[in-house]
Amino acid sequence: MILKKALETVNKHNMITHGDHIVVGVSGGADSVALLHVLYDLKKKWGLVLTVAHLDHRIRGDKSEKEAEFVKRLAEKMSLPCVAEDRDVLAHRKAEKLSLQDAAREVRYKFFRDVLNQLHADKIALGHHADDQAETVLMRLFRGASLKGLSGIPPVREGIFIRPLINIRRNRIELFLKSRNISYLPDSSVFERHYLRNKIRHNLIPLLQREYNPLIVNTLVRMAEILRRDNEILDSEAGEVVSRAVKKNNGQVSCSIDVFKKYPVSFHGRLVRKIISDLRGHTKGLSFKHIEAVCHLLKKKGPSRVVQLPGRCCVWREYNKLVFVLEEVNRTSFCYSFNTLPDSVRIEQTGRKIVFQT
């Protein structure tokens, strides 16, 4: 029974508090419809307030309209309020130069946040399940993800996005709906069948199940949970180090090179990422090569080049510290050399004068 399994997940991750107002993302597919019914079953016992939220991505014309109508009728049948909107994913894709999937995801999450804020709700429930988790882990593995990436989809994100079905297989969800004679719409991602996720879903995972491990989905879900725990510990340690070591001055933040030397090289990238995350408020657009470029500054001595990062963030080494700032700067490397040591010299690039004494 998926209700019991979902309740275990809810309790394990403290997803819901009694009396919570939960916005339930419902596309009309099996996953989101099952999620809505599971939360509806918990509604009375937990004193929950539920609001159905549906977004039309304006991608599939008449099919999108039919999905919206289906969700509205479902909400009405369950006597639940429904917020349904349409937003232009294609326009957002063009403006931000994103893939269709990434654009759809950004627009969708923005919609859910808007609904949450408008209704002063507490949580946003999404229908991701165990098969989604396994597919995500494999996708990120192929792209060379970090420990965080291989942790997959978090059961709870930012304290507001919750996924009660994250440990339940898709076939169990469909059996649940069938046993209750609950109707739903066909998988709305069929139009994305040429994307990597659907290749993994329809081709790779069946092959792995058939030829290598019949329980590959469960194995990947378990691995993601183990890695997520390890990543949380390392993130917590990085956060403590950064909070103690980073200094702020006139819009700049800096960290002594000596702080990095106290930790293994493998931990340096995590510290850099944490500093940048705190400075920018996020790590969007930040890749492995960006982190490596900053870490390379730790090995250099003397004048260093500026490492320009996404989001107007730039980093350089200044004597025995790394300096991080949110602005685009034009700095050139410079070096002063002397045959004999002068009494003083003015450094034009910094506007400072250095006085020497022996």
C-alpha positions in Angstrom: 0.0 0.0 0.0 1.6 3.2 -1.1 -0.1 5.2 1.6 1.9 3.5 4.3 5.2 3.9 2.3 4.5 7.6 1.7 3.7 8.1 5.3 7.0 6.5 6.3 8.8 9.0 4.0 6.9 11.9 5.3 7.8 11.0 8.9 11.4 10.2 8.1 12.1 13.6 6.6 9.6 15.6 8.7 7.9 16.8 5.5 4.6 17.8 7.0 3.5 19.6 10.2 -0.1 19.3 11.5 -2.2 22.1 10.0 0.1 22.7 7.0 -1.3 24.4 3.9 0.1 22.4 1.0 0.1 23.3 -2.7 0.0 20.1 -4.7 1.5 20.2 -8.1 -0.9 18.2 -10.4 -0.2 17.7 -14.1 -2.9 15.1 -14.5 -0.5 12.2 -14.9 -0.4 9.1 -12.7 2.2 10.4 -10.3 0.7 13.7 -9.4 -2.9 12.3 -9.3 -1.7 9.6 -6.9 0.1 12.2 -4.8 -3.1 14.3 -4.5 -5.1 11.3 -3.3 -2.5 10.2 -0.8 -2.4 13.7 0.7 -6.2 13.8 0.6 -6.3 10.6 2.7 -4.0 12.3 5.2 -6.0 15.6 5.1 -8.3 15.0 8.0 -5.8 13.2 10.4 -3.1 15.9 9.8 -5.5 18.9 9.6 -4.1 19.8 6.2 -5.3 22.5 3.8 -4.8 21.4 0.2 -4.7 23.5 -2.9 -4.3 22.0 -6.4 -1.9 23.9 -8.7 -1.6 23.2 -12.5 0.6 24.9 -15.1 0.0 24.8 -18.8 3.4 25.1 -20.5 1.9 26.2 -23.8 3.8 23.5 -25.6 1.3 21.0 -26.8 -1.8 23.0 -27.8 -5.1 21.2 -27.4 -3.5 18.5 -25.2 -2.4 21.1 -22.7 -6.0 22.5 -22.6 -7.4 19.0 -22.0 -5.0 18.4 -19.2 -5.9 21.7 -17.5 -9.6 20.8 -17.8 -9.0 17.4 -16.3 -7.2 18.8 -13.3 -9.8 21.4 -12.7 -12.6 18.8 -12.7 -10.5 16.5 -10.4 -10.1 19.3 -7.9 -13.8 20.2 -8.1 -14.7 16.6 -7.6 -12.6 16.5 -4.4 -13.9 19.9 -3.3 -10.4 21.4 -3.4 -9.5 24.9 -4.7 -7.5 24.9 -7.9 -5.0 27.5 -9.3 -4.4 26.9 -13.0 -2.3 29.1 -15.2 -0.5 29.1 -18.5 3.0 30.5 -19.0 5.1 30.8 -22.1 8.0 28.3 -21.7 9.2 28.8 -25.3 9.6 32.5 -24.8 11.6 31.9 -21.5 13.7 29.3 -23.3 14.6 31.8 -26.1 15.3 34.6 -23.6 17.5 32.6 -21.4 19.0 30.3 -24.1 18.0 27.1 -22.3 17.0 23.6 -23.3 13.3 23.0 -23.5 13.4 20.8 -20.4 15.4 23.4 -18.3 13.2 26.2 -19.4 10.1 24.2 -18.5 11.5 23.4 -15.1 12.4 27.0 -14.3 9.0 28.3 -15.3 7.2 25.5 -13.4 9.1 26.1 -10.2 8.6 29.8 -10.5 4.8 29.2 -10.8 4.8 27.0 -7.7 6.6 29.6 -5.7 4.3 32.3 -6.9 1.2 30.2 -5.8 2.9 29.4 -2.4 3.5 33.1 -1.8 0.1 34.3 -3.0 -1.7 31.8 -0.7 0.7 32.1 2.2 1.0 28.3 2.0 3.6 26.2 3.8 4.7 23.5 1.4 4.7 22.5 -2.3 4.2 18.8 -2.8 5.6 17.2 -6.0 5.0 13.8 -7.5 8.6 12.6 -8.1 9.0 8.8 -7.4 11.7 6.2 -7.2 12.0 5.7 -11.0 12.4 9.5 -11.4 15.2 9.3 -8.8 17.0 6.4 -10.6 16.8 8.2 -13.9 18.2 11.4 -12.5 21.1 9.6 -10.9 22.0 7.9 -14.2 21.7 11.2 -16.1 24.0 13.0 -13.7 26.5 10.1 -13.7 26.8 10.4 -17.5 27.5 14.1 -17.2 30.2 13.6 -14.6 28.3 15.0 -11.5 29.7 15.7 -8.1 28.7 13.9 -4.9 25.8 16.4 -4.6 24.6 15.6 -8.1 24.8 11.9 -7.6 22.6 12.4 -4.5 19.7 12.8 -6.9 16.4 14.5 -6.1 16.2 15.5 -2.5 13.1 14.4 -0.6 12.9 17.9 0.9 14.4 21.0 -0.7 14.7 24.5 0.8 12.2 23.4 3.5 9.2 23.9 1.2 9.4 21.4 -1.7 8.4 17.9 -0.5 8.2 14.6 -2.4 6.3 12.0 -0.4 6.4 9.4 -3.2 10.2 9.6 -3.8 10.7 6.0 -2.5 7.8 4.4 -4.4 8.1 2.7 -7.7 6.0 3.9 -10.7 4.3 0.5 -11.1 3.1 0.6 -7.5 1.6 4.0 -8.1 -0.3 2.8 -11.1 -1.5 -0.3 -9.2 -2.7 2.0 -6.4 -4.7 4.1 -8.9 -6.1 1.0 -10.6 -7.2 -0.5 -7.2 -9.2 2.6 -6.5 -10.5 3.0 -10.0 -8.9 6.5 -10.2 -8.5 7.9 -13.7 -5.4 9.8 -14.9 -3.9 11.1 -18.1 -1.2 9.4 -20.1 2.4 10.3 -19.4 2.8 13.9 -20.5 6.5 13.5 -21.2 5.9 11.3 -24.3 6.7 14.3 -26.5 10.2 14.5 -24.9 11.0 10.9 -25.8 14.1 12.0 -27.7 15.7 13.5 -24.6 18.2 11.8 -22.4 15.8 11.1 -19.5 13.4 9.2 -21.8 16.2 7.3 -23.4 17.2 6.1 -20.0 13.7 5.4 -19.0 12.6 3.4 -22.1 15.9 1.9 -23.1 18.7 1.8 -20.6 16.9 0.9 -17.3 15.0 -2.0 -18.9 18.4 -3.3 -20.3 20.0 -3.0 -16.8 17.1 -4.8 -15.2 17.2 -7.5 -17.8 20.9 -8.1 -18.1 22.5 -6.9 -14.9 20.4 -6.2 -11.8 16.6 -6.7 -11.7 16.5 -4.3 -8.7 18.6 -1.6 -10.3 16.1 1.2 -9.5 16.0 0.3 -5.8 19.8 0.1 -5.8 20.2 3.5 -7.4 17.7 5.0 -4.9 19.6 3.5 -2.0 22.9 4.8 -3.3 21.5 8.3 -3.8 20.3 8.3 -0.1 23.8 7.2 1.1 25.6 9.9 -0.9 23.1 12.5 0.1 23.9 11.8 3.8 27.6 12.0 3.2 27.2 15.2 1.2 25.1 16.8 3.9 27.9 16.2 6.5 30.6 17.6 4.2 28.4 20.6 3.4 27.8 21.2 7.0 31.6 21.1 7.7 32.3 23.5 4.8 29.6 25.9 6.1 31.2 26.0 9.6 34.7 26.6 8.1 33.5 29.4 5.8 31.5 31.1 8.6 34.6 31.3 10.8 37.2 32.1 8.1 35.6 34.4 5.6 36.0 38.2 6.1 33.9 40.8 4.6 35.0 44.3 3.6 33.4 46.9 1.3 31.4 44.4 -0.7 34.3 42.0 -1.0 34.8 38.7 0.8 38.2 37.1 1.4 39.6 33.9 2.8 43.2 33.3 3.9 45.1 30.7 1.8 46.2 29.2 5.2 42.6 28.1 5.9 42.6 26.0 2.7 46.0 24.5 3.6 44.4 23.0 6.8 42.2 20.7 4.7 42.8 18.1 2.0 42.9 19.3 -1.6 39.7 17.4 -2.3 37.9 19.7 0.2 39.1 22.9 -1.4 36.5 22.9 -4.1 33.7 22.5 -1.6 34.9 25.5 0.4 35.2 27.6 -2.8 31.7 26.6 -3.8 30.3 27.5 -0.4 31.9 31.0 -0.4 30.5 31.7 -3.9 27.1 30.4 -2.9 27.0 32.7 0.1 28.1 35.6 -2.0 25.8 35.1 -4.9 22.9 33.4 -3.0 23.1 30.4 -5.4 25.4 28.4 -7.5 23.5 28.5 -10.8 25.8 28.2 -13.8 28.7 27.2 -11.7 30.5 24.2 -13.2 33.4 22.0 -12.3 35.8 23.9 -14.5 34.9 27.2 -12.7 35.7 25.7 -9.3 38.9 24.2 -10.6 40.0 27.6 -12.0 39.6 29.2 -8.6 41.3 26.3 -6.8 44.3 26.8 -9.2 44.8 30.3 -7.7 45.7 28.6 -4.4 48.8 27.1 -6.0 50.0 30.3 -7.6 52.3 32.9 -6.0 52.7 36.5 -6.9 50.4 38.4 -9.3 47.4 36.3 -10.4 44.8 36.7 -13.1 41.2 37.3 -12.4 38.9 34.3 -12.6 35.5 35.5 -14.0 32.6 33.4 -13.0 28.9 33.4 -14.0 26.7 35.9 -12.3 29.2 38.8 -12.3 31.3 37.1 -9.7 35.1 37.2 -10.0 38.0 35.9 -7.9 41.7 36.7 -7.6 44.6 36.0 -5.3 45.9 38.9 -3.3 49.1 38.0 -1.5 48.0 35.2 0.9 44.3 35.4 0.4 41.6 34.8 -2.1 39.3 37.7 -2.8 35.7 37.2 -4.1 33.6 40.1 -5.4 30.3 40.5 -7.2 31.3 42.8 -10.1 33.1 42.5 -13.4 36.5 44.0 -13.1 39.3 44.7 -15.6 42.5 43.8 -13.8 45.9 43.2 -15.4 48.7 41.3 -13.9 51.7 43.5 -12.9 55.2 43.0 -11.5 57.8 45.4 -10.3 61.5 44.4 -10.2 64.6 46.4 -9.0 68.3 46.0 -9.2 68.6 47.7 -5.9 66.0 48.1 -3.3 64.4 51.6 -3.3 63.3 53.5 -0.3 59.8 53.5 -1.6 57.7 52.8 -4.7 54.3 53.8 -5.8 52.1 51.0 -7.2 50.1 52.7 -9.9 47.7 49.8 -10.3 46.6 49.9 -6.6 47.2 53.6 -5.9 49.3 52.7 -2.9 52.9 53.4 -1.9 55.2 50.8 -0.4 58.0 51.9 1.9 61.0 49.6 2.3 63.3 49.5 5.3 66.3 47.2 6.1 
